[in-house]
Amino acid sequence: MKKEQIIIFTYITNLIHASVDPKTVQYLAGHESSKITMDIYAKVKYNRPDELVRSMSGAFAGWEAV
């Protein structure tokens, strides 16, 4: 990967991590559709099952068993 590609990848990934609107990220990335952008970059944010388990455990921690 070239230096410029690494910088762009980091920039777009950081936008997604900051929860910037996908259409805005698509525009800034220069992609034809937000689907293309999210297919390429969203896996970086959303492919973290360990974080999901922690989040879900925390969300249900206050619930009493029925």
PDBQT receptor file of N, H, CA, C and O in Angstrom, charges set to zero:
ATOM      1  N   MET A   1       0.848  -1.164   0.000  1.00  0.00    +0.000 N 
ATOM      2  CA  MET A   1       0.000   0.000   0.000  1.00  0.00    +0.000 C 
ATOM      3  C   MET A   1       0.902   1.238   0.000  1.00  0.00    +0.000 C 
ATOM      4  O   MET A   1       1.883   1.303   0.741  1.00  0.00    +0.000 OA
ATOM      5  N   LYS A   2       0.561   2.200  -0.827  1.00  0.00    +0.000 N 
ATOM      6  H   LYS A   2      -0.235   2.147  -1.429  1.00  0.00    +0.000 HD
ATOM      7  CA  LYS A   2       1.344   3.425  -0.897  1.00  0.00    +0.000 C 
ATOM      8  C   LYS A   2       1.021   4.334   0.279  1.00  0.00    +0.000 C 
ATOM      9  O   LYS A   2      -0.025   4.210   0.916  1.00  0.00    +0.000 OA
ATOM     10  N   LYS A   3       1.941   5.246   0.552  1.00  0.00    +0.000 N 
ATOM     11  H   LYS A   3       2.791   5.346   0.034  1.00  0.00    +0.000 HD
ATOM     12  CA  LYS A   3       1.788   6.172   1.669  1.00  0.00    +0.000 C 
ATOM     13  C   LYS A   3       0.473   6.957   1.573  1.00  0.00    +0.000 C 
ATOM     14  O   LYS A   3      -0.212   7.147   2.578  1.00  0.00    +0.000 OA
ATOM     15  N   GLU A   4       0.125   7.410   0.369  1.00  0.00    +0.000 N 
ATOM     16  H   GLU A   4       0.682   7.255  -0.447  1.00  0.00    +0.000 HD
ATOM     17  CA  GLU A   4      -1.103   8.177   0.167  1.00  0.00    +0.000 C 
ATOM     18  C   GLU A   4      -2.330   7.325   0.477  1.00  0.00    +0.000 C 
ATOM     19  O   GLU A   4      -3.297   7.816   1.059  1.00  0.00    +0.000 OA
ATOM     20  N   GLN A   5      -2.294   6.054   0.090  1.00  0.00    +0.000 N 
ATOM     21  H   GLN A   5      -1.508   5.655  -0.383  1.00  0.00    +0.000 HD
ATOM     22  CA  GLN A   5      -3.413   5.152   0.342  1.00  0.00    +0.000 C 
ATOM     23  C   GLN A   5      -3.593   4.913   1.841  1.00  0.00    +0.000 C 
ATOM     24  O   GLN A   5      -4.720   4.829   2.329  1.00  0.00    +0.000 OA
ATOM     25  N   ILE A   6      -2.498   4.806   2.558  1.00  0.00    +0.000 N 
ATOM     26  H   ILE A   6      -1.582   4.874   2.161  1.00  0.00    +0.000 HD
ATOM     27  CA  ILE A   6      -2.556   4.605   4.003  1.00  0.00    +0.000 C 
ATOM     28  C   ILE A   6      -3.180   5.824   4.676  1.00  0.00    +0.000 C 
ATOM     29  O   ILE A   6      -3.995   5.684   5.588  1.00  0.00    +0.000 OA
ATOM     30  N   ILE A   7      -2.803   7.003   4.232  1.00  0.00    +0.000 N 
ATOM     31  H   ILE A   7      -2.141   7.117   3.491  1.00  0.00    +0.000 HD
ATOM     32  CA  ILE A   7      -3.350   8.235   4.805  1.00  0.00    +0.000 C 
ATOM     33  C   ILE A   7      -4.853   8.314   4.540  1.00  0.00    +0.000 C 
ATOM     34  O   ILE A   7      -5.623   8.641   5.443  1.00  0.00    +0.000 OA
ATOM     35  N   ILE A   8      -5.273   8.020   3.313  1.00  0.00    +0.000 N 
ATOM     36  H   ILE A   8      -4.647   7.755   2.579  1.00  0.00    +0.000 HD
ATOM     37  CA  ILE A   8      -6.696   8.061   2.970  1.00  0.00    +0.000 C 
ATOM     38  C   ILE A   8      -7.464   7.016   3.764  1.00  0.00    +0.000 C 
ATOM     39  O   ILE A   8      -8.533   7.309   4.299  1.00  0.00    +0.000 OA
ATOM     40  N   PHE A   9      -6.936   5.810   3.847  1.00  0.00    +0.000 N 
ATOM     41  H   PHE A   9      -6.067   5.572   3.412  1.00  0.00    +0.000 HD
ATOM     42  CA  PHE A   9      -7.594   4.742   4.596  1.00  0.00    +0.000 C 
ATOM     43  C   PHE A   9      -7.773   5.144   6.064  1.00  0.00    +0.000 C 
ATOM     44  O   PHE A   9      -8.837   4.935   6.646  1.00  0.00    +0.000 OA
ATOM     45  N   THR A  10      -6.736   5.714   6.646  1.00  0.00    +0.000 N 
ATOM     46  H   THR A  10      -5.872   5.883   6.173  1.00  0.00    +0.000 HD
ATOM     47  CA  THR A  10      -6.793   6.146   8.040  1.00  0.00    +0.000 C 
ATOM     48  C   THR A  10      -7.823   7.254   8.215  1.00  0.00    +0.000 C 
ATOM     49  O   THR A  10      -8.596   7.234   9.173  1.00  0.00    +0.000 OA
ATOM     50  N   TYR A  11      -7.843   8.212   7.307  1.00  0.00    +0.000 N 
ATOM     51  H   TYR A  11      -7.216   8.228   6.528  1.00  0.00    +0.000 HD
ATOM     52  CA  TYR A  11      -8.781   9.335   7.364  1.00  0.00    +0.000 C 
ATOM     53  C   TYR A  11     -10.230   8.839   7.298  1.00  0.00    +0.000 C 
ATOM     54  O   TYR A  11     -11.054   9.220   8.129  1.00  0.00    +0.000 OA
ATOM     55  N   ILE A  12     -10.536   8.001   6.324  1.00  0.00    +0.000 N 
ATOM     56  H   ILE A  12      -9.866   7.692   5.649  1.00  0.00    +0.000 HD
ATOM     57  CA  ILE A  12     -11.895   7.492   6.151  1.00  0.00    +0.000 C 
ATOM     58  C   ILE A  12     -12.284   6.612   7.339  1.00  0.00    +0.000 C 
ATOM     59  O   ILE A  12     -13.410   6.700   7.829  1.00  0.00    +0.000 OA
ATOM     60  N   THR A  13     -11.380   5.781   7.798  1.00  0.00    +0.000 N 
ATOM     61  H   THR A  13     -10.465   5.709   7.401  1.00  0.00    +0.000 HD
ATOM     62  CA  THR A  13     -11.657   4.926   8.952  1.00  0.00    +0.000 C 
ATOM     63  C   THR A  13     -11.960   5.764  10.191  1.00  0.00    +0.000 C 
ATOM     64  O   THR A  13     -12.879   5.445  10.945  1.00  0.00    +0.000 OA
ATOM     65  N   ASN A  14     -11.201   6.823  10.404  1.00  0.00    +0.000 N 
ATOM     66  H   ASN A  14     -10.455   7.083   9.791  1.00  0.00    +0.000 HD
ATOM     67  CA  ASN A  14     -11.436   7.701  11.550  1.00  0.00    +0.000 C 
ATOM     68  C   ASN A  14     -12.780   8.412  11.445  1.00  0.00    +0.000 C 
ATOM     69  O   ASN A  14     -13.444   8.623  12.460  1.00  0.00    +0.000 OA
ATOM     70  N   LEU A  15     -13.188   8.783  10.244  1.00  0.00    +0.000 N 
ATOM     71  H   LEU A  15     -12.649   8.612   9.420  1.00  0.00    +0.000 HD
ATOM     72  CA  LEU A  15     -14.508   9.395  10.062  1.00  0.00    +0.000 C 
ATOM     73  C   LEU A  15     -15.608   8.420  10.470  1.00  0.00    +0.000 C 
ATOM     74  O   LEU A  15     -16.562   8.796  11.151  1.00  0.00    +0.000 OA
ATOM     75  N   ILE A  16     -15.469   7.181  10.053  1.00  0.00    +0.000 N 
ATOM     76  H   ILE A  16     -14.694   6.875   9.500  1.00  0.00    +0.000 HD
ATOM     77  CA  ILE A  16     -16.474   6.169  10.395  1.00  0.00    +0.000 C 
ATOM     78  C   ILE A  16     -16.492   5.927  11.900  1.00  0.00    +0.000 C 
ATOM     79  O   ILE A  16     -17.566   5.819  12.493  1.00  0.00    +0.000 OA
ATOM     80  N   HIS A  17     -15.331   5.842  12.520  1.00  0.00    +0.000 N 
ATOM     81  H   HIS A  17     -14.459   5.930  12.039  1.00  0.00    +0.000 HD
ATOM     82  CA  HIS A  17     -15.254   5.656  13.980  1.00  0.00    +0.000 C 
ATOM     83  C   HIS A  17     -15.880   6.839  14.722  1.00  0.00    +0.000 C 
ATOM     84  O   HIS A  17     -16.396   6.678  15.828  1.00  0.00    +0.000 OA
ATOM     85  N   ALA A  18     -15.834   8.017  14.117  1.00  0.00    +0.000 N 
ATOM     86  H   ALA A  18     -15.415   8.147  13.219  1.00  0.00    +0.000 HD
ATOM     87  CA  ALA A  18     -16.412   9.209  14.734  1.00  0.00    +0.000 C 
ATOM     88  C   ALA A  18     -17.916   9.321  14.446  1.00  0.00    +0.000 C 
ATOM     89  O   ALA A  18     -18.547  10.317  14.800  1.00  0.00    +0.000 OA
ATOM     90  N   SER A  19     -18.483   8.299  13.805  1.00  0.00    +0.000 N 
ATOM     91  H   SER A  19     -17.971   7.490  13.517  1.00  0.00    +0.000 HD
ATOM     92  CA  SER A  19     -19.911   8.240  13.479  1.00  0.00    +0.000 C 
ATOM     93  C   SER A  19     -20.362   9.347  12.532  1.00  0.00    +0.000 C 
ATOM     94  O   SER A  19     -21.490   9.833  12.624  1.00  0.00    +0.000 OA
ATOM     95  N   VAL A  20     -19.475   9.742  11.623  1.00  0.00    +0.000 N 
ATOM     96  H   VAL A  20     -18.559   9.348  11.548  1.00  0.00    +0.000 HD
ATOM     97  CA  VAL A  20     -19.862  10.692  10.580  1.00  0.00    +0.000 C 
ATOM     98  C   VAL A  20     -20.837   9.985   9.648  1.00  0.00    +0.000 C 
ATOM     99  O   VAL A  20     -20.684   8.797   9.363  1.00  0.00    +0.000 OA
ATOM    100  N   ASP A  21     -21.831  10.714   9.178  1.00  0.00    +0.000 N 
ATOM    101  H   ASP A  21     -21.955  11.679   9.409  1.00  0.00    +0.000 HD
ATOM    102  CA  ASP A  21     -22.852  10.180   8.295  1.00  0.00    +0.000 C 
ATOM    103  C   ASP A  21     -22.217   9.475   7.083  1.00  0.00    +0.000 C 
ATOM    104  O   ASP A  21     -21.320  10.031   6.449  1.00  0.00    +0.000 OA
ATOM    105  N   PRO A  22     -22.680   8.248   6.758  1.00  0.00    +0.000 N 
ATOM    106  CA  PRO A  22     -22.091   7.499   5.632  1.00  0.00    +0.000 C 
ATOM    107  C   PRO A  22     -22.102   8.251   4.298  1.00  0.00    +0.000 C 
ATOM    108  O   PRO A  22     -21.175   8.097   3.503  1.00  0.00    +0.000 OA
ATOM    109  N   LYS A  23     -23.131   9.060   4.041  1.00  0.00    +0.000 N 
ATOM    110  H   LYS A  23     -23.883   9.185   4.688  1.00  0.00    +0.000 HD
ATOM    111  CA  LYS A  23     -23.166   9.817   2.778  1.00  0.00    +0.000 C 
ATOM    112  C   LYS A  23     -22.066  10.876   2.749  1.00  0.00    +0.000 C 
ATOM    113  O   LYS A  23     -21.488  11.145   1.696  1.00  0.00    +0.000 OA
ATOM    114  N   THR A  24     -21.780  11.469   3.888  1.00  0.00    +0.000 N 
ATOM    115  H   THR A  24     -22.249  11.251   4.743  1.00  0.00    +0.000 HD
ATOM    116  CA  THR A  24     -20.695  12.450   3.970  1.00  0.00    +0.000 C 
ATOM    117  C   THR A  24     -19.356  11.765   3.761  1.00  0.00    +0.000 C 
ATOM    118  O   THR A  24     -18.499  12.270   3.036  1.00  0.00    +0.000 OA
ATOM    119  N   VAL A  25     -19.176  10.612   4.401  1.00  0.00    +0.000 N 
ATOM    120  H   VAL A  25     -19.872  10.202   4.990  1.00  0.00    +0.000 HD
ATOM    121  CA  VAL A  25     -17.931   9.854   4.237  1.00  0.00    +0.000 C 
ATOM    122  C   VAL A  25     -17.767   9.430   2.779  1.00  0.00    +0.000 C 
ATOM    123  O   VAL A  25     -16.672   9.506   2.222  1.00  0.00    +0.000 OA
ATOM    124  N   GLN A  26     -18.864   8.985   2.166  1.00  0.00    +0.000 N 
ATOM    125  H   GLN A  26     -19.753   8.924   2.618  1.00  0.00    +0.000 HD
ATOM    126  CA  GLN A  26     -18.834   8.593   0.749  1.00  0.00    +0.000 C 
ATOM    127  C   GLN A  26     -18.347   9.753  -0.115  1.00  0.00    +0.000 C 
ATOM    128  O   GLN A  26     -17.486   9.574  -0.976  1.00  0.00    +0.000 OA
ATOM    129  N   TYR A  27     -18.900  10.938   0.118  1.00  0.00    +0.000 N 
ATOM    130  H   TYR A  27     -19.599  11.083   0.818  1.00  0.00    +0.000 HD
ATOM    131  CA  TYR A  27     -18.510  12.119  -0.651  1.00  0.00    +0.000 C 
ATOM    132  C   TYR A  27     -17.027  12.427  -0.464  1.00  0.00    +0.000 C 
ATOM    133  O   TYR A  27     -16.310  12.675  -1.433  1.00  0.00    +0.000 OA
ATOM    134  N   LEU A  28     -16.575  12.410   0.785  1.00  0.00    +0.000 N 
ATOM    135  H   LEU A  28     -17.158  12.209   1.572  1.00  0.00    +0.000 HD
ATOM    136  CA  LEU A  28     -15.175  12.721   1.067  1.00  0.00    +0.000 C 
ATOM    137  C   LEU A  28     -14.225  11.663   0.509  1.00  0.00    +0.000 C 
ATOM    138  O   LEU A  28     -13.088  11.970   0.150  1.00  0.00    +0.000 OA
ATOM    139  N   ALA A  29     -14.699  10.407   0.439  1.00  0.00    +0.000 N 
ATOM    140  H   ALA A  29     -15.622  10.157   0.731  1.00  0.00    +0.000 HD
ATOM    141  CA  ALA A  29     -13.870   9.330  -0.106  1.00  0.00    +0.000 C 
ATOM    142  C   ALA A  29     -13.874   9.328  -1.630  1.00  0.00    +0.000 C 
ATOM    143  O   ALA A  29     -13.004   8.728  -2.262  1.00  0.00    +0.000 OA
ATOM    144  N   GLY A  30     -14.863  10.006  -2.217  1.00  0.00    +0.000 N 
ATOM    145  H   GLY A  30     -15.570  10.493  -1.705  1.00  0.00    +0.000 HD
ATOM    146  CA  GLY A  30     -14.947  10.045  -3.677  1.00  0.00    +0.000 C 
ATOM    147  C   GLY A  30     -15.561   8.793  -4.284  1.00  0.00    +0.000 C 
ATOM    148  O   GLY A  30     -15.337   8.491  -5.456  1.00  0.00    +0.000 OA
ATOM    149  N   HIS A  31     -16.330   8.068  -3.492  1.00  0.00    +0.000 N 
ATOM    150  H   HIS A  31     -16.512   8.313  -2.539  1.00  0.00    +0.000 HD
ATOM    151  CA  HIS A  31     -16.960   6.850  -3.984  1.00  0.00    +0.000 C 
ATOM    152  C   HIS A  31     -18.302   7.161  -4.636  1.00  0.00    +0.000 C 
ATOM    153  O   HIS A  31     -18.930   8.177  -4.337  1.00  0.00    +0.000 OA
ATOM    154  N   GLU A  32     -18.728   6.283  -5.520  1.00  0.00    +0.000 N 
ATOM    155  H   GLU A  32     -18.218   5.458  -5.762  1.00  0.00    +0.000 HD
ATOM    156  CA  GLU A  32     -19.984   6.465  -6.241  1.00  0.00    +0.000 C 
ATOM    157  C   GLU A  32     -21.196   6.291  -5.328  1.00  0.00    +0.000 C 
ATOM    158  O   GLU A  32     -22.223   6.937  -5.533  1.00  0.00    +0.000 OA
ATOM    159  N   SER A  33     -21.085   5.428  -4.328  1.00  0.00    +0.000 N 
ATOM    160  H   SER A  33     -20.251   4.902  -4.162  1.00  0.00    +0.000 HD
ATOM    161  CA  SER A  33     -22.206   5.202  -3.416  1.00  0.00    +0.000 C 
ATOM    162  C   SER A  33     -21.692   4.972  -1.999  1.00  0.00    +0.000 C 
ATOM    163  O   SER A  33     -20.543   4.583  -1.788  1.00  0.00    +0.000 OA
ATOM    164  N   SER A  34     -22.580   5.226  -1.030  1.00  0.00    +0.000 N 
ATOM    165  H   SER A  34     -23.513   5.542  -1.201  1.00  0.00    +0.000 HD
ATOM    166  CA  SER A  34     -22.182   4.991   0.362  1.00  0.00    +0.000 C 
ATOM    167  C   SER A  34     -22.031   3.500   0.639  1.00  0.00    +0.000 C 
ATOM    168  O   SER A  34     -21.306   3.112   1.554  1.00  0.00    +0.000 OA
ATOM    169  N   LYS A  35     -22.708   2.663  -0.142  1.00  0.00    +0.000 N 
ATOM    170  H   LYS A  35     -23.297   2.978  -0.886  1.00  0.00    +0.000 HD
ATOM    171  CA  LYS A  35     -22.568   1.209   0.019  1.00  0.00    +0.000 C 
ATOM    172  C   LYS A  35     -21.126   0.781  -0.238  1.00  0.00    +0.000 C 
ATOM    173  O   LYS A  35     -20.574  -0.041   0.494  1.00  0.00    +0.000 OA
ATOM    174  N   ILE A  36     -20.530   1.337  -1.267  1.00  0.00    +0.000 N 
ATOM    175  H   ILE A  36     -20.978   2.005  -1.861  1.00  0.00    +0.000 HD
ATOM    176  CA  ILE A  36     -19.128   1.021  -1.571  1.00  0.00    +0.000 C 
ATOM    177  C   ILE A  36     -18.242   1.414  -0.387  1.00  0.00    +0.000 C 
ATOM    178  O   ILE A  36     -17.392   0.640   0.054  1.00  0.00    +0.000 OA
ATOM    179  N   THR A  37     -18.455   2.619   0.113  1.00  0.00    +0.000 N 
ATOM    180  H   THR A  37     -19.145   3.247  -0.245  1.00  0.00    +0.000 HD
ATOM    181  CA  THR A  37     -17.658   3.116   1.240  1.00  0.00    +0.000 C 
ATOM    182  C   THR A  37     -17.799   2.207   2.453  1.00  0.00    +0.000 C 
ATOM    183  O   THR A  37     -16.809   1.804   3.063  1.00  0.00    +0.000 OA
ATOM    184  N   MET A  38     -19.045   1.891   2.792  1.00  0.00    +0.000 N 
ATOM    185  H   MET A  38     -19.849   2.218   2.296  1.00  0.00    +0.000 HD
ATOM    186  CA  MET A  38     -19.280   1.080   3.984  1.00  0.00    +0.000 C 
ATOM    187  C   MET A  38     -18.787  -0.353   3.799  1.00  0.00    +0.000 C 
ATOM    188  O   MET A  38     -18.302  -0.965   4.751  1.00  0.00    +0.000 OA
ATOM    189  N   ASP A  39     -18.903  -0.896   2.587  1.00  0.00    +0.000 N 
ATOM    190  H   ASP A  39     -19.297  -0.399   1.813  1.00  0.00    +0.000 HD
ATOM    191  CA  ASP A  39     -18.387  -2.248   2.330  1.00  0.00    +0.000 C 
ATOM    192  C   ASP A  39     -16.872  -2.310   2.548  1.00  0.00    +0.000 C 
ATOM    193  O   ASP A  39     -16.347  -3.311   3.037  1.00  0.00    +0.000 OA
ATOM    194  N   ILE A  40     -16.186  -1.242   2.184  1.00  0.00    +0.000 N 
ATOM    195  H   ILE A  40     -16.612  -0.430   1.787  1.00  0.00    +0.000 HD
ATOM    196  CA  ILE A  40     -14.727  -1.226   2.304  1.00  0.00    +0.000 C 
ATOM    197  C   ILE A  40     -14.283  -0.931   3.737  1.00  0.00    +0.000 C 
ATOM    198  O   ILE A  40     -13.384  -1.593   4.257  1.00  0.00    +0.000 OA
ATOM    199  N   TYR A  41     -14.910   0.059   4.376  1.00  0.00    +0.000 N 
ATOM    200  H   TYR A  41     -15.640   0.597   3.954  1.00  0.00    +0.000 HD
ATOM    201  CA  TYR A  41     -14.383   0.582   5.635  1.00  0.00    +0.000 C 
ATOM    202  C   TYR A  41     -15.142   0.177   6.887  1.00  0.00    +0.000 C 
ATOM    203  O   TYR A  41     -14.547   0.148   7.964  1.00  0.00    +0.000 OA
ATOM    204  N   ALA A  42     -16.423  -0.134   6.795  1.00  0.00    +0.000 N 
ATOM    205  H   ALA A  42     -16.906  -0.110   5.920  1.00  0.00    +0.000 HD
ATOM    206  CA  ALA A  42     -17.220  -0.379   8.004  1.00  0.00    +0.000 C 
ATOM    207  C   ALA A  42     -16.758  -1.608   8.773  1.00  0.00    +0.000 C 
ATOM    208  O   ALA A  42     -16.915  -1.663   9.993  1.00  0.00    +0.000 OA
ATOM    209  N   LYS A  43     -16.198  -2.584   8.092  1.00  0.00    +0.000 N 
ATOM    210  H   LYS A  43     -16.070  -2.539   7.101  1.00  0.00    +0.000 HD
ATOM    211  CA  LYS A  43     -15.743  -3.792   8.793  1.00  0.00    +0.000 C 
ATOM    212  C   LYS A  43     -14.727  -3.456   9.867  1.00  0.00    +0.000 C 
ATOM    213  O   LYS A  43     -14.598  -4.175  10.859  1.00  0.00    +0.000 OA
ATOM    214  N   VAL A  44     -14.007  -2.364   9.667  1.00  0.00    +0.000 N 
ATOM    215  H   VAL A  44     -14.111  -1.780   8.862  1.00  0.00    +0.000 HD
ATOM    216  CA  VAL A  44     -13.017  -1.942  10.650  1.00  0.00    +0.000 C 
ATOM    217  C   VAL A  44     -13.700  -1.567  11.955  1.00  0.00    +0.000 C 
ATOM    218  O   VAL A  44     -13.178  -1.851  13.033  1.00  0.00    +0.000 OA
ATOM    219  N   LYS A  45     -14.869  -0.929  11.868  1.00  0.00    +0.000 N 
ATOM    220  H   LYS A  45     -15.294  -0.699  10.992  1.00  0.00    +0.000 HD
ATOM    221  CA  LYS A  45     -15.586  -0.504  13.068  1.00  0.00    +0.000 C 
ATOM    222  C   LYS A  45     -16.488  -1.595  13.612  1.00  0.00    +0.000 C 
ATOM    223  O   LYS A  45     -16.589  -1.772  14.826  1.00  0.00    +0.000 OA
ATOM    224  N   TYR A  46     -17.139  -2.322  12.730  1.00  0.00    +0.000 N 
ATOM    225  H   TYR A  46     -17.057  -2.178  11.744  1.00  0.00    +0.000 HD
ATOM    226  CA  TYR A  46     -18.204  -3.204  13.170  1.00  0.00    +0.000 C 
ATOM    227  C   TYR A  46     -17.792  -4.659  13.346  1.00  0.00    +0.000 C 
ATOM    228  O   TYR A  46     -18.606  -5.458  13.807  1.00  0.00    +0.000 OA
ATOM    229  N   ASN A  47     -16.593  -5.029  13.006  1.00  0.00    +0.000 N 
ATOM    230  H   ASN A  47     -15.931  -4.380  12.631  1.00  0.00    +0.000 HD
ATOM    231  CA  ASN A  47     -16.159  -6.413  13.155  1.00  0.00    +0.000 C 
ATOM    232  C   ASN A  47     -15.366  -6.569  14.449  1.00  0.00    +0.000 C 
ATOM    233  O   ASN A  47     -14.189  -6.930  14.432  1.00  0.00    +0.000 OA
ATOM    234  N   ARG A  48     -16.031  -6.291  15.573  1.00  0.00    +0.000 N 
ATOM    235  H   ARG A  48     -16.987  -5.999  15.586  1.00  0.00    +0.000 HD
ATOM    236  CA  ARG A  48     -15.386  -6.376  16.876  1.00  0.00    +0.000 C 
ATOM    237  C   ARG A  48     -16.323  -7.076  17.858  1.00  0.00    +0.000 C 
ATOM    238  O   ARG A  48     -16.945  -6.423  18.695  1.00  0.00    +0.000 OA
ATOM    239  N   PRO A  49     -16.426  -8.387  17.758  1.00  0.00    +0.000 N 
ATOM    240  CA  PRO A  49     -17.365  -9.110  18.609  1.00  0.00    +0.000 C 
ATOM    241  C   PRO A  49     -17.086  -8.970  20.104  1.00  0.00    +0.000 C 
ATOM    242  O   PRO A  49     -18.016  -9.001  20.910  1.00  0.00    +0.000 OA
ATOM    243  N   ASP A  50     -15.819  -8.816  20.482  1.00  0.00    +0.000 N 
ATOM    244  H   ASP A  50     -15.064  -8.790  19.827  1.00  0.00    +0.000 HD
ATOM    245  CA  ASP A  50     -15.493  -8.672  21.896  1.00  0.00    +0.000 C 
ATOM    246  C   ASP A  50     -16.094  -7.387  22.472  1.00  0.00    +0.000 C 
ATOM    247  O   ASP A  50     -16.567  -7.379  23.608  1.00  0.00    +0.000 OA
ATOM    248  N   GLU A  51     -16.076  -6.308  21.695  1.00  0.00    +0.000 N 
ATOM    249  H   GLU A  51     -15.692  -6.315  20.772  1.00  0.00    +0.000 HD
ATOM    250  CA  GLU A  51     -16.669  -5.060  22.153  1.00  0.00    +0.000 C 
ATOM    251  C   GLU A  51     -18.191  -5.176  22.220  1.00  0.00    +0.000 C 
ATOM    252  O   GLU A  51     -18.823  -4.612  23.113  1.00  0.00    +0.000 OA
ATOM    253  N   LEU A  52     -18.771  -5.905  21.278  1.00  0.00    +0.000 N 
ATOM    254  H   LEU A  52     -18.257  -6.363  20.552  1.00  0.00    +0.000 HD
ATOM    255  CA  LEU A  52     -20.214  -6.108  21.273  1.00  0.00    +0.000 C 
ATOM    256  C   LEU A  52     -20.652  -6.850  22.533  1.00  0.00    +0.000 C 
ATOM    257  O   LEU A  52     -21.645  -6.480  23.161  1.00  0.00    +0.000 OA
ATOM    258  N   VAL A  53     -19.924  -7.879  22.896  1.00  0.00    +0.000 N 
ATOM    259  H   VAL A  53     -19.118  -8.179  22.386  1.00  0.00    +0.000 HD
ATOM    260  CA  VAL A  53     -20.264  -8.653  24.092  1.00  0.00    +0.000 C 
ATOM    261  C   VAL A  53     -20.200  -7.763  25.331  1.00  0.00    +0.000 C 
ATOM    262  O   VAL A  53     -21.094  -7.825  26.176  1.00  0.00    +0.000 OA
ATOM    263  N   ARG A  54     -19.165  -6.940  25.455  1.00  0.00    +0.000 N 
ATOM    264  H   ARG A  54     -18.439  -6.890  24.769  1.00  0.00    +0.000 HD
ATOM    265  CA  ARG A  54     -19.048  -6.031  26.597  1.00  0.00    +0.000 C 
ATOM    266  C   ARG A  54     -20.194  -5.031  26.622  1.00  0.00    +0.000 C 
ATOM    267  O   ARG A  54     -20.762  -4.762  27.680  1.00  0.00    +0.000 OA
ATOM    268  N   SER A  55     -20.537  -4.481  25.464  1.00  0.00    +0.000 N 
ATOM    269  H   SER A  55     -20.076  -4.700  24.604  1.00  0.00    +0.000 HD
ATOM    270  CA  SER A  55     -21.630  -3.505  25.389  1.00  0.00    +0.000 C 
ATOM    271  C   SER A  55     -22.956  -4.126  25.775  1.00  0.00    +0.000 C 
ATOM    272  O   SER A  55     -23.725  -3.551  26.546  1.00  0.00    +0.000 OA
ATOM    273  N   MET A  56     -23.217  -5.299  25.236  1.00  0.00    +0.000 N 
ATOM    274  H   MET A  56     -22.592  -5.766  24.609  1.00  0.00    +0.000 HD
ATOM    275  CA  MET A  56     -24.488  -5.972  25.517  1.00  0.00    +0.000 C 
ATOM    276  C   MET A  56     -24.571  -6.403  26.985  1.00  0.00    +0.000 C 
ATOM    277  O   MET A  56     -25.634  -6.308  27.597  1.00  0.00    +0.000 OA
ATOM    278  N   SER A  57     -23.474  -6.868  27.541  1.00  0.00    +0.000 N 
ATOM    279  H   SER A  57     -22.611  -6.945  27.043  1.00  0.00    +0.000 HD
ATOM    280  CA  SER A  57     -23.451  -7.253  28.949  1.00  0.00    +0.000 C 
ATOM    281  C   SER A  57     -23.754  -6.059  29.834  1.00  0.00    +0.000 C 
ATOM    282  O   SER A  57     -24.500  -6.169  30.808  1.00  0.00    +0.000 OA
ATOM    283  N   GLY A  58     -23.178  -4.930  29.494  1.00  0.00    +0.000 N 
ATOM    284  H   GLY A  58     -22.573  -4.841  28.704  1.00  0.00    +0.000 HD
ATOM    285  CA  GLY A  58     -23.427  -3.714  30.245  1.00  0.00    +0.000 C 
ATOM    286  C   GLY A  58     -24.868  -3.237  30.107  1.00  0.00    +0.000 C 
ATOM    287  O   GLY A  58     -25.455  -2.734  31.066  1.00  0.00    +0.000 OA
ATOM    288  N   ALA A  59     -25.432  -3.393  28.922  1.00  0.00    +0.000 N 
ATOM    289  H   ALA A  59     -24.956  -3.801  28.143  1.00  0.00    +0.000 HD
ATOM    290  CA  ALA A  59     -26.805  -2.958  28.677  1.00  0.00    +0.000 C 
ATOM    291  C   ALA A  59     -27.804  -3.778  29.488  1.00  0.00    +0.000 C 
ATOM    292  O   ALA A  59     -28.816  -3.246  29.944  1.00  0.00    +0.000 OA
ATOM    293  N   PHE A  60     -27.533  -5.048  29.670  1.00  0.00    +0.000 N 
ATOM    294  H   PHE A  60     -26.710  -5.480  29.300  1.00  0.00    +0.000 HD
ATOM    295  CA  PHE A  60     -28.457  -5.929  30.379  1.00  0.00    +0.000 C 
ATOM    296  C   PHE A  60     -28.108  -6.103  31.858  1.00  0.00    +0.000 C 
ATOM    297  O   PHE A  60     -28.826  -6.798  32.577  1.00  0.00    +0.000 OA
ATOM    298  N   ALA A  61     -27.043  -5.500  32.314  1.00  0.00    +0.000 N 
ATOM    299  H   ALA A  61     -26.460  -4.935  31.730  1.00  0.00    +0.000 HD
ATOM    300  CA  ALA A  61     -26.594  -5.696  33.690  1.00  0.00    +0.000 C 
ATOM    301  C   ALA A  61     -27.623  -5.229  34.721  1.00  0.00    +0.000 C 
ATOM    302  O   ALA A  61     -27.728  -5.808  35.802  1.00  0.00    +0.000 OA
ATOM    303  N   GLY A  62     -28.370  -4.198  34.389  1.00  0.00    +0.000 N 
ATOM    304  H   GLY A  62     -28.285  -3.728  33.511  1.00  0.00    +0.000 HD
ATOM    305  CA  GLY A  62     -29.348  -3.672  35.334  1.00  0.00    +0.000 C 
ATOM    306  C   GLY A  62     -30.680  -4.381  35.334  1.00  0.00    +0.000 C 
ATOM    307  O   GLY A  62     -31.533  -4.095  36.175  1.00  0.00    +0.000 OA
ATOM    308  N   TRP A  63     -30.876  -5.290  34.419  1.00  0.00    +0.000 N 
ATOM    309  H   TRP A  63     -30.184  -5.523  33.736  1.00  0.00    +0.000 HD
ATOM    310  CA  TRP A  63     -32.150  -6.018  34.323  1.00  0.00    +0.000 C 
ATOM    311  C   TRP A  63     -32.207  -7.121  35.362  1.00  0.00    +0.000 C 
ATOM    312  O   TRP A  63     -31.222  -7.819  35.603  1.00  0.00    +0.000 OA
ATOM    313  N   GLU A  64     -33.352  -7.266  35.962  1.00  0.00    +0.000 N 
ATOM    314  H   GLU A  64     -34.152  -6.699  35.766  1.00  0.00    +0.000 HD
ATOM    315  CA  GLU A  64     -33.554  -8.363  36.913  1.00  0.00    +0.000 C 
ATOM    316  C   GLU A  64     -34.075  -9.596  36.181  1.00  0.00    +0.000 C 
ATOM    317  O   GLU A  64     -34.835  -9.484  35.219  1.00  0.00    +0.000 OA
ATOM    318  N   ALA A  65     -33.671 -10.731  36.630  1.00  0.00    +0.000 N 
ATOM    319  H   ALA A  65     -33.053 -10.822  37.411  1.00  0.00    +0.000 HD
ATOM    320  CA  ALA A  65     -34.175 -11.992  36.036  1.00  0.00    +0.000 C 
ATOM    321  C   ALA A  65     -35.645 -12.127  36.356  1.00  0.00    +0.000 C 
ATOM    322  O   ALA A  65     -36.089 -11.820  37.463  1.00  0.00    +0.000 OA
ATOM    323  N   VAL A  66     -36.389 -12.587  35.378  1.00  0.00    +0.000 N 
ATOM    324  H   VAL A  66     -36.028 -12.836  34.479  1.00  0.00    +0.000 HD
ATOM    325  CA  VAL A  66     -37.842 -12.752  35.554  1.00  0.00    +0.000 C 
ATOM    326  C   VAL A  66     -38.140 -14.132  36.083  1.00  0.00    +0.000 C 
ATOM    327  O   VAL A  66     -39.303 -14.472  36.300  1.00  0.00    +0.000 OA
TER     328      VAL A  66
